[in-house]
Amino acid sequence: MHAWPLPRNRVITVRPSYPAIPPYNPHMDIAALIAQYGYAMVFLGTLFEGESVLLLAGYAAHLGYLDFVVLTGVAGLGALTGDQFFFWLGRRHGTILLRRRPALHGKVQRALDLIQKHPAGIILAMRFMWGLRIALPVAVGLSKVNRWHFFWLNLASAALWAPLVGGTGYLFGALLSRHLAVLHRVEHWVMLGLVATLLILRGYLHSRHIRS
């Protein structure tokens, strides 16, 4: 019988395979950062004067980084929480606060004059009154407005303010994308430009208010 030769032992070298590293994409970094921290930044920003943050967040919602409904809910909650805190501060520690912060006294006195004339209307509109945004809830705390009356008016004001300001940022993004075909290539530069513009405008208005 013919015997077939046995195959020789062969050493097979297995080379490990590594996943391909995708090229660096700055758009992915921006999207990840906004998706992870966007809502928290909106909440913190709207505790005080949050128009700039909310306008940018509305623009980010148009780009798909944030959900617009969630965004307006978080912004409204932040606005409500901030104003309720300053109302409590005015009611419990208003006199001490004005004594320690003399620069705030003139704004609070002006806000008190407005509240005495049109309490409900001023509370509803206080989120839209630049320069008096913190002074107004403090002044309401110093006034005789009932705390529950203030709460419901403050809730209505925040519910109007959040979608209006956030929607303005969203519509701005929609107009840009309609007239700028390469928006996806320059969107991060657009956001940086918006931040710079809003900061300059806010600084200008603040300086005018101080001079006046």
C-alpha positions in Angstrom: 0.0 0.0 0.0 1.3 3.4 -0.9 1.8 5.7 2.2 1.1 9.4 1.8 3.6 11.7 3.4 2.4 13.4 6.5 2.1 17.2 6.2 4.8 19.1 8.0 3.9 21.2 10.9 3.5 24.8 9.9 3.7 27.8 12.1 0.9 30.2 11.4 1.5 33.8 12.5 -1.7 35.6 13.3 -1.3 39.3 13.2 -3.7 41.3 15.5 -6.1 43.5 13.7 -6.8 47.0 15.1 -9.9 49.0 14.3 -9.3 51.9 12.0 -9.0 55.2 13.7 -11.4 57.7 12.1 -10.0 61.0 11.1 -10.5 63.9 13.5 -13.8 65.7 13.0 -14.4 68.9 15.0 -18.1 68.7 14.2 -18.4 65.4 16.2 -16.6 67.0 19.2 -19.0 70.0 19.2 -22.1 67.7 18.8 -20.9 65.4 21.7 -20.2 68.3 24.0 -23.5 70.0 23.4 -25.4 66.8 23.7 -23.7 65.9 27.0 -23.6 69.3 28.7 -26.1 71.4 26.7 -29.2 71.1 28.9 -27.1 71.6 32.1 -25.6 74.8 30.7 -29.0 76.1 29.6 -30.4 75.4 33.1 -27.5 77.2 34.8 -27.6 80.1 32.3 -31.4 80.7 32.7 -31.1 80.9 36.5 -29.8 84.4 35.8 -30.0 86.4 32.6 -30.1 83.5 30.1 -31.2 85.0 26.8 -27.7 84.5 25.2 -27.5 80.8 26.3 -31.1 80.1 25.2 -30.6 81.7 21.8 -27.6 79.6 21.1 -29.3 76.5 22.5 -32.2 77.1 20.1 -29.7 77.3 17.2 -28.2 74.1 18.4 -31.7 72.5 18.5 -32.1 73.4 14.8 -28.8 71.6 14.1 -30.2 68.5 15.8 -27.9 68.6 18.8 -30.7 69.3 21.3 -34.4 68.5 21.5 -36.4 71.7 21.3 -39.2 70.5 23.6 -36.8 69.4 26.3 -34.8 72.5 25.8 -37.7 74.9 26.4 -38.8 72.8 29.4 -35.3 73.0 31.0 -35.0 76.7 30.2 -38.4 77.5 31.7 -37.6 75.5 34.9 -34.3 77.4 35.2 -36.0 80.8 34.7 -38.7 79.9 37.3 -36.2 78.6 39.8 -33.9 81.7 39.5 -36.7 84.2 39.9 -38.2 82.3 42.9 -34.8 82.4 44.6 -34.4 86.1 44.1 -38.0 86.7 45.3 -37.2 84.7 48.4 -34.0 86.6 48.8 -35.8 89.9 48.6 -38.6 88.8 51.0 -36.3 87.3 53.7 -33.1 89.3 53.4 -33.9 92.3 51.1 -33.0 95.0 53.6 -29.6 93.4 54.4 -29.0 92.7 50.7 -29.5 96.4 49.8 -27.3 97.5 52.6 -24.5 95.3 51.5 -25.0 95.9 47.8 -25.6 99.7 47.4 -25.2 99.5 43.6 -28.4 97.4 43.6 -30.5 99.9 45.5 -31.3 102.2 42.6 -32.4 99.3 40.3 -34.6 97.8 43.1 -36.2 101.2 43.8 -36.9 101.7 40.1 -38.4 98.2 40.0 -40.5 98.9 43.0 -42.0 102.0 41.4 -42.9 99.9 38.3 -44.4 97.1 40.4 -46.6 99.5 42.4 -48.1 100.8 39.2 -48.6 97.5 37.2 -47.8 94.5 39.5 -49.2 91.7 37.3 -48.0 93.1 34.0 -44.5 93.8 35.3 -44.1 90.3 36.7 -45.3 88.8 33.5 -42.8 90.9 31.5 -39.8 90.8 33.9 -38.0 88.1 31.9 -37.9 90.5 29.0 -36.6 93.6 30.9 -32.8 93.7 30.5 -31.0 95.5 33.3 -33.7 94.7 35.9 -33.9 91.0 35.6 -32.4 90.3 39.0 -33.7 93.5 40.6 -37.3 92.9 39.7 -37.9 89.6 41.6 -35.9 91.1 44.6 -38.2 94.1 44.4 -41.3 91.9 44.3 -40.1 90.2 47.4 -39.8 93.5 49.1 -43.3 94.5 48.0 -46.7 93.3 49.3 -47.3 90.9 46.4 -48.5 87.5 47.7 -46.0 84.7 47.2 -48.5 82.4 45.4 -49.6 85.3 43.2 -46.0 85.8 42.2 -45.4 82.1 41.7 -48.2 81.7 39.2 -47.4 84.8 37.3 -43.7 83.8 37.3 -44.6 80.4 35.9 -46.7 82.0 33.1 -43.8 84.4 32.3 -41.3 81.5 32.1 -43.6 79.4 30.0 -43.9 82.3 27.5 -40.2 83.4 27.6 -38.6 80.0 27.1 -40.2 79.0 23.7 -40.1 82.5 22.4 -36.4 83.1 23.0 -35.4 79.5 22.1 -37.7 79.6 19.0 -35.9 82.8 17.9 -32.6 80.9 17.9 -34.2 78.0 16.1 -35.7 80.2 13.4 -32.3 82.0 13.0 -30.7 78.6 12.3 -33.5 77.7 9.8 -33.0 81.0 7.9 -29.2 80.5 7.9 -29.5 77.0 6.5 -31.9 78.2 3.8 -29.5 80.9 2.5 -26.2 79.3 3.4 -25.7 76.0 1.6 -22.3 75.3 3.3 -23.7 75.8 6.8 -22.7 72.3 7.9 -19.0 73.2 7.2 -19.0 76.5 9.1 -21.6 75.9 11.8 -19.0 75.9 14.6 -17.7 79.2 13.4 -21.2 80.6 13.3 -21.8 79.6 16.9 -18.6 81.2 18.0 -19.6 84.4 16.1 -23.0 84.4 17.8 -21.4 84.0 21.2 -19.0 86.9 20.5 -21.8 89.1 19.1 -24.2 88.5 22.1 -21.4 89.1 24.6 -20.5 92.4 22.9 -24.1 93.5 22.7 -24.8 92.6 26.3 -21.7 94.4 27.5 -22.7 97.5 25.5 -26.3 97.5 27.0 -24.9 96.9 30.5 -22.5 99.9 30.1 -25.3 102.1 28.9 -27.5 101.1 31.8 -24.7 101.9 34.3 -24.0 105.3 32.7 -27.7 106.2 32.7 
